């Protein structure tokens, strides 16, 4: 049985599934609520940028700096990719 996560969560089942997979409360809520909204399509592929694996380390660093990833100066390319995906 799916737990009721309160009125701010529009799709409790999706929210719980994302939390079980390790998503933060905020991320799980954003995705669950977007999927519950018929005018949004969160499962569709995003923008036109190439995958992070195709970016240079300098490009990844710049993006990490833009969004405020802490510890980025000591990260290698794989760590930057992971940090960007989990931020």
N, C-alpha and C positions, 0 to 999 in steps of 0.2 A: 504494500500500500504506500502510495506517495504521500509524503508529509506536506502539510500546508505551510508554506514559507511566508505567509502574510499577503496583504493586498498589493504590495509593491512588486511581487513576482507574479507575472501573468501566466507562466507555464512551469508549474512546479516540477513536473517530470523531467523536462529538459534541464532545468536548474540543478536538480539533484544529480542527474547523470554527469553534467559538467563538473560539479563539485567532487564527485567520486573519481573523476579523471584528473583531479588536481587543479582545476581552475579556481581562481580567487572568487570570493563572493561577488565582487563587483563585476568581474568579467562574466561569470555565470549568469548574473542578473541581466546584464546588457544583452547577451545572446538569447537568453530565454524570452525576454520581453520583445526583442526584435522578431523572433520567430513567431510569437503570438500575434504580432501586428501584421495584418494582411497587406498593408501598403509597403512593407519592407521585405527584402529578400536576402537575408544574411547567409544563406547557403550558397549563393551565387559567387563566383570568383570576383575578387576585388578589382583594384586598379590595373593600370597598364604597365607597372614596373616589372622588370624581370625578377626572378627569384633571387634571394639574398646570396645564394651560392655563386651567382654570376657577377656580383658586385666586387669591387676591389676592397682591400682592407681599409684604405683611406675613405672610400665612400661609406662603408659600414660605420667607421668611426664618426664621420660627420653626422650621419643619421642618428647614431647613439647620442651624440652631443646635443642634437636638436631636441630629442625627447627626454634628455636628462638621465641617461643610464649611468649609474655610479660605478666607478672602478674601471671604466672603459679604457683608460690609458694603459692598463696592464693586461688587457685581453688580447688573445690571438683571434684570428678570423673566425674560427668555429665558435669561440666563446662570445664574440660580438653578435654572430647570427643568433645564437641561443638567447642572449640577453634581449635582442630586439624582438624576437618572437614571443618572449615571455613578459615583456614590459606592458 
